[in-house]
Amino acid sequence: MRLAKFLAGAGVASRRAAEEIVRSGRVAVAGETVLDPARDVQDGDRVTFDGQPVQEAERRVVYAVNKPAGVVCTVSDPQGRPTVVGLVGSPLRLYPVGRLDADTTGLILLTNDGELAYRLTHPSFEVDRTYRAVVARPPVREAALRALRSGVELDDGRTAPARVARLTPDTLELTIHEGRKRQVRRMCEHVGHPVLRLERIRFGPLTLGSLPLGSARRLSEREVSLLRNAGTGARRSAASSSRARGRPPSGSRSAGGR
């Protein structure tokens, strides 16, 4: 990482101001005064500003995990069960983005970015989650599919309409955005088809893909950027901001467009 970027990330100053600070001779790396803002800083290098140590800001990272059954979506577990955090093996303090039941498998995200976690889980952003459910009492008939697509009445209120596809007589693919506790299981049970196996295969724009069960991988900057812009709530916010500036939101057409 370049020295100016390191200083800016640690909160010393903006990137441009950090460059001037370095050129003024106020910054040292490993005890040596550095005048070049582009000087690389390696892990473990001691950086000082006016003689005081500068601590690197904790890197913001996101991991995708393919959670096996029996693993809980917590940082630690008083019952001693394995946790999703333990599957990553990162020295950073990571937290699950939402939760999956212990007996549900599939895609769960872990991050130390609280703002991103909020955007992905708060109902106002309506970030889609897609699940594959194997259910009892097949076949699932059209009446049950229509009910799920319209929304069903649960004990905590009516659900928003789901997108539902019947893949086989006993397998459904459901996309929801509310994230209530055990929501997919309760929805399927409500229409007469209790869930036997449940796997989350998509979270917003991110798919589980070929990630092996029990494995984790760090997301690329591009994937994290896509997550930051996921959900209709985020798109509404961008559209409102664009209207306030007097121009159409990205991806939209003006009145004269084709």
C-alpha positions as CSV (number, residue, x, y, z in Angstrom):
1,M,0.0,0.0,0.0
2,R,1.3,3.5,-0.8
3,L,2.2,5.6,2.2
4,A,-0.2,8.4,1.4
5,K,-3.1,5.9,1.1
6,F,-2.0,4.3,4.4
7,L,-2.1,7.6,6.2
8,A,-5.5,8.6,4.7
9,G,-6.9,5.2,5.7
10,A,-5.6,5.6,9.3
11,G,-7.4,9.0,9.5
12,V,-4.4,11.2,9.6
13,A,-5.5,13.4,6.7
14,S,-7.1,13.3,3.3
15,R,-5.1,11.5,0.5
16,R,-3.9,14.9,-1.0
17,A,-3.1,16.4,2.4
18,A,-1.2,13.2,3.4
19,E,1.0,13.6,0.3
20,E,2.0,17.1,1.5
21,I,2.6,15.8,5.0
22,V,5.0,13.2,3.7
23,R,6.8,15.7,1.4
24,S,7.3,17.9,4.4
25,G,9.4,15.3,6.2
26,R,7.0,14.6,9.1
27,V,6.5,10.9,8.4
28,A,8.9,8.0,9.0
29,V,8.7,4.3,8.0
30,A,10.8,1.9,10.1
31,G,12.6,4.8,11.7
32,E,13.6,6.4,8.4
33,T,12.1,9.7,7.2
34,V,10.3,9.3,3.9
35,L,9.6,12.1,1.4
36,D,7.9,10.1,-1.3
37,P,4.1,9.6,-0.8
38,A,4.2,6.7,-3.2
39,R,6.6,4.7,-1.0
40,D,5.2,1.2,-0.3
41,V,4.3,0.3,3.2
42,Q,4.5,-3.4,4.0
43,D,2.6,-5.3,6.7
44,G,4.5,-4.9,10.0
45,D,6.2,-1.6,9.0
46,R,6.2,0.9,11.8
47,V,4.9,4.3,10.6
48,T,5.2,7.5,12.6
49,F,3.8,11.0,12.1
50,D,5.5,13.7,14.0
51,G,7.1,11.0,16.1
52,Q,3.8,9.3,17.0
53,P,2.9,5.8,15.9
54,V,0.2,5.6,13.2
55,Q,-2.1,2.5,13.5
56,E,-3.4,1.1,10.2
57,A,-7.2,1.2,10.0
58,E,-8.8,-2.2,10.1
59,R,-9.3,-3.4,6.5
60,R,-12.9,-3.7,5.5
61,V,-13.4,-7.2,4.0
62,V,-16.3,-9.5,3.0
63,Y,-16.2,-13.2,2.9
64,A,-18.7,-15.6,1.3
65,V,-19.1,-18.9,3.2
66,N,-21.0,-22.1,2.2
67,K,-22.4,-23.0,5.5
68,P,-22.9,-26.7,6.4
69,A,-25.8,-27.9,8.5
70,G,-25.0,-27.8,12.2
71,V,-22.9,-24.7,12.0
72,V,-24.4,-21.6,13.7
73,C,-24.3,-18.1,12.5
74,T,-22.8,-16.4,15.5
75,V,-19.3,-15.3,16.6
76,S,-19.2,-17.8,19.4
77,D,-21.6,-20.4,20.8
78,P,-22.1,-21.2,24.5
79,Q,-23.0,-24.8,23.6
80,G,-19.7,-25.3,21.8
81,R,-21.2,-25.8,18.3
82,P,-19.0,-24.8,15.3
83,T,-19.6,-21.2,14.0
84,V,-19.4,-19.6,10.6
85,V,-16.7,-17.3,11.9
86,G,-14.5,-20.3,12.6
87,L,-14.8,-21.4,8.9
88,V,-13.0,-18.3,7.7
89,G,-9.8,-18.3,9.8
90,S,-9.3,-14.5,9.5
91,P,-7.5,-12.5,12.2
92,L,-10.0,-9.7,11.7
93,R,-13.2,-9.4,13.8
94,L,-15.9,-10.6,11.5
95,Y,-19.6,-10.8,12.0
96,P,-22.3,-12.7,10.0
97,V,-24.6,-10.6,7.8
98,G,-27.9,-11.8,9.0
99,R,-28.4,-15.5,9.9
100,L,-29.2,-18.9,8.6
101,D,-30.8,-21.5,10.8
102,A,-28.4,-24.2,12.1
103,D,-30.0,-26.8,9.8
104,T,-30.0,-24.5,6.7
105,T,-27.0,-24.7,4.4
106,G,-25.6,-22.3,1.8
107,L,-24.5,-18.8,1.3
108,I,-23.8,-16.6,4.3
109,L,-21.7,-13.4,4.3
110,L,-19.2,-12.3,6.9
111,T,-17.8,-8.8,7.2
112,N,-16.3,-6.2,9.5
113,D,-18.1,-3.5,7.6
114,G,-21.1,-2.4,9.7
115,E,-22.5,0.0,7.1
116,L,-22.5,-2.7,4.4
117,A,-24.1,-5.2,6.8
118,Y,-26.8,-2.7,7.6
119,R,-27.6,-2.0,3.9
120,L,-27.8,-5.7,3.2
121,T,-30.1,-6.6,6.1
122,H,-32.4,-3.6,6.7
123,P,-35.8,-4.2,5.2
124,S,-35.9,-0.8,3.6
125,F,-33.3,-1.8,1.0
126,E,-35.2,-5.0,0.0
127,V,-32.1,-7.0,-0.9
128,D,-33.2,-10.3,-2.4
129,R,-32.2,-13.7,-1.0
130,T,-32.9,-16.9,-3.0
131,Y,-33.4,-20.3,-1.5
132,R,-33.8,-23.8,-2.8
133,A,-36.2,-25.9,-0.7
134,V,-36.9,-29.6,-0.9
135,V,-40.4,-30.0,0.6
136,A,-42.7,-32.7,1.9
137,R,-46.0,-33.9,0.5
138,P,-45.2,-33.4,-3.2
139,P,-46.2,-32.4,-5.8
140,V,-46.5,-28.7,-5.0
141,R,-49.6,-27.6,-7.0
142,E,-50.4,-24.3,-8.6
143,A,-52.6,-23.2,-5.7
144,A,-49.7,-23.3,-3.3
145,L,-47.4,-21.5,-5.8
146,R,-50.0,-18.8,-6.2
147,A,-50.3,-18.3,-2.5
148,L,-46.6,-17.9,-2.0
149,R,-46.4,-15.5,-4.9
150,S,-49.2,-13.4,-3.4
151,G,-48.0,-13.4,0.1
152,V,-49.2,-15.6,3.0
153,E,-50.4,-14.7,6.5
154,L,-48.0,-15.7,9.2
155,D,-48.2,-15.1,12.9
156,D,-46.0,-12.0,12.6
157,G,-48.0,-10.6,9.6
158,R,-48.5,-11.1,5.9
159,T,-45.4,-11.7,3.8
160,A,-44.5,-9.7,0.8
161,P,-45.0,-11.6,-2.5
162,A,-42.2,-14.1,-3.3
163,R,-40.8,-15.1,-6.6
164,V,-41.3,-18.8,-6.8
165,A,-40.3,-21.5,-9.3
166,R,-41.2,-25.2,-9.1
167,L,-38.0,-27.0,-10.2
168,T,-39.3,-30.6,-9.6
169,P,-42.5,-31.9,-7.9
170,D,-40.8,-31.5,-4.5
171,T,-38.2,-28.7,-5.1
172,L,-38.9,-25.0,-5.0
173,E,-36.7,-22.0,-5.7
174,L,-38.0,-19.0,-3.7
175,T,-36.7,-15.4,-3.7
176,I,-37.7,-13.1,-0.8
177,H,-36.3,-9.8,0.6
178,E,-37.8,-9.6,4.1
179,G,-35.5,-11.9,6.1
180,R,-37.9,-12.8,8.9
181,K,-36.9,-15.6,11.3
182,R,-37.3,-19.0,9.6
183,Q,-39.5,-17.2,7.0
184,V,-39.1,-19.7,4.1
185,R,-39.8,-22.7,6.3
186,R,-42.9,-21.0,7.7
187,M,-44.2,-19.9,4.3
188,C,-43.9,-23.4,2.9
189,E,-45.4,-25.0,5.9
190,H,-48.3,-22.6,5.7
191,V,-49.2,-23.8,2.2
192,G,-49.0,-27.5,3.3
193,H,-45.4,-28.4,2.3
194,P,-43.0,-28.5,5.3
195,V,-39.3,-28.0,4.3
196,L,-37.1,-31.0,4.5
197,R,-33.9,-29.4,3.2
198,L,-33.1,-25.7,2.7
199,E,-30.2,-24.0,1.0
200,R,-29.5,-20.4,0.3
201,I,-28.0,-20.0,-3.2
202,R,-28.0,-16.2,-3.7
203,F,-27.7,-13.1,-1.6
204,G,-28.4,-10.0,-3.7
205,P,-26.2,-10.1,-6.8
206,L,-23.9,-12.8,-5.3
207,T,-24.4,-16.5,-6.0
208,L,-23.1,-19.5,-4.1
209,G,-21.6,-20.9,-7.3
210,S,-19.2,-23.7,-6.9
211,L,-17.9,-22.8,-3.5
212,P,-17.4,-26.1,-1.6
213,L,-19.5,-26.9,1.4
214,G,-17.7,-25.6,4.5
215,S,-15.4,-23.3,2.5
216,A,-15.0,-19.5,2.5
217,R,-13.5,-17.0,0.0
218,R,-12.8,-13.3,0.2
219,L,-14.9,-11.2,-2.2
220,S,-13.3,-9.0,-4.8
221,E,-13.7,-5.2,-4.7
222,R,-16.0,-5.5,-7.7
223,E,-18.2,-8.0,-5.8
224,V,-18.3,-5.8,-2.7
225,S,-19.3,-2.8,-4.9
226,L,-22.2,-4.8,-6.4
227,L,-23.3,-5.7,-2.9
228,R,-23.2,-2.0,-1.9
229,N,-25.6,-1.2,-4.7
230,A,-27.9,-4.1,-4.2
231,G,-31.6,-3.8,-3.4
232,T,-34.5,-1.6,-4.6
233,G,-34.0,0.7,-1.6
234,A,-30.5,1.5,-2.8
235,R,-31.8,2.1,-6.3
236,R,-34.6,4.4,-5.1
237,S,-32.0,6.4,-3.1
238,A,-29.8,6.8,-6.2
239,A,-32.8,7.8,-8.3
240,S,-33.9,10.4,-5.7
241,S,-30.4,11.8,-5.5
242,S,-30.2,12.0,-9.3
243,R,-33.5,13.7,-9.6
244,A,-32.4,16.2,-7.0
245,R,-29.4,17.0,-9.2
246,G,-31.6,17.3,-12.2
247,R,-30.4,14.3,-14.2
248,P,-31.7,10.8,-14.7
249,P,-30.3,8.0,-12.6
250,S,-27.7,5.7,-14.0
251,G,-29.2,3.1,-16.4
252,S,-32.3,5.2,-17.1
253,R,-33.2,6.8,-20.3
254,S,-34.2,10.4,-20.8
255,A,-37.5,11.3,-22.5
256,G,-35.8,11.5,-25.9
257,G,-34.1,8.1,-25.6
258,R,-34.9,4.9,-27.4
